[in-house]
């Protein structure tokens, strides 16, 4: 009865140059280059599942090669079947003569064109499995399903702002000078000493450094900032708060 049913299926598949058969796993040749990889733990679970089932429950796809088959999709399943001790596997294959381009296109499309999981539904289905062994069989876990949430963090007041962090390295003497100028500026600042400039002014800052470099003929950014500090020192008294003799 099973042979008759399979023959009936193959008569319909023949219109598309396809067949499905139970073939010796030793006649299946794996790809030399396979872009799809599987983590060791995932592969171990796959081998265990196949060994538990005693067969493949999803069918690889290949192309007929003489008396054997080149596996275009399902290489890990075929290898895992071998490692699980299976001698035969079901295989869907094409009898058409495929060019190298066609083979590569099929290989890549089977890996690339896949759907997305709805995590909410996936979580519901996973939770319906009561047997822990079958939960492990599914290849999922609580971490993968998002049950382990990241610890809550207090939001920063600046989180809605778009900003860039710029680090500049100074020599010790330059650091002392920069700190002195910044200290003079900060004496005129009210409130907490946290300065956030507009993102739109970032380019102006870079332009000022570039202009300082070009005017003095220097390439070092810290030196250019030193020139800007010269300007700041000369015009520090123009800041709100009056003059400062320090």
CORDAHU-V846715 format. One line per field, one symbol per residue. ss: DSSP state (h for helix, s for strand, l for the rest). Layout:
BEGIN
ss->???
END
This chain:
BEGIN
ss->lhhhhhhhhhhhhhhhlssssssshhhssllllllllllhhhhhhhhhhhhhhllllllssssssllsssssslhhhhhhhhhllllssssssslllllhhhhhhhhhhhhhllllllhhhhhhhhhhlllhhhhhhllllllllllllllllllllllllllllllllllhhhhhhhhhhhhhhhhlllllllllllhhhhhhhhhhhhhhhhhhllllhhhhhhhhhhhhhhhhhhllllllll
END
